């Protein structure tokens, strides 16, 4: 049945009454905040959506009047540490309201912060499991941390109190350790954190030869504030980074996904500074120990060598003296042997000379004549060869007790020379 025509305000009034009569109760609904704004009067306006694979399935406006907003905001902050923000999933107690001018909206009466925290925790667990399945959880931890990291690339907000605390703690150390520090500014909270932080990491990767480590620090915050670090893309980039990454996000109660994949995770920026200083101190102490060990080893070596040299010197002196004594004894023995040998040699020569003298005496012409031999002379010289005489030569023959002269007559025959001596003188000269 078609009614008679009515004006729009009357029609929308009927709609408002129908909604009011059919939906008088309050309902708990789950939605995501896509827009949020507080006006000058303290009223809070939201746009609530339901998404699936980033596609909006439903959307409606929501209102929290100023009185309710103060109460709910205090409750929510106390539990989560943060106010209502875009991107949060929330569990709200709402009633349906319809206005002829502003249309349908939800009046928010209460909020359950535990759902928001649970959703964040669930999302975090899903990211961690995905990183584990992809083998990225411990990838950055496998890098070797330099013994003394001194060239540090820092990703932080330049205005963050945590960054100032880090610089003061690190650069004003009492030991006077020096560090080269370069800041790569980045947003550290909100939706843009992912983009800016990854961009800074990309810049550092292009200059990896200039740095030893990367430090990501933030000055603390609520669970919701730090939820931007429970981000898969940031975690994946850090896990695969070619330099060790150290985090000091400032969360005392729990660790973010970024902390889990980092090489080393510390609670605060000052804790990161202390960690770096402790590494330098440990290295310095090790150097001092090595110096002491080297000094001790050198002293021991010198002492040992001195003892060895003293021992060698004593042995050398002993051996020298012993060698000299042995040498003198040997010379003495050689001298004695030489003396004996000379005496023996002289004796041998004397005996030989005596024998030679006796032989000479036996072979003297006088002794030869005494033994019945004769000696023949030609012109006063002893004839030793027949070629010395000729036919008609006058020769003299000496005997033991007389001598006589003869003329030589040579006859040839039988191939041999035959000599006949003809006595020319009957007189014989006696001795």
Order of alpha helices (4+ residues) and beta strands (2+ residues): alpha-beta-beta-beta-alpha-beta-beta-alpha-beta-alpha-beta-alpha-beta-alpha-beta-alpha-beta-alpha-alpha-beta-beta-beta-beta-beta-beta
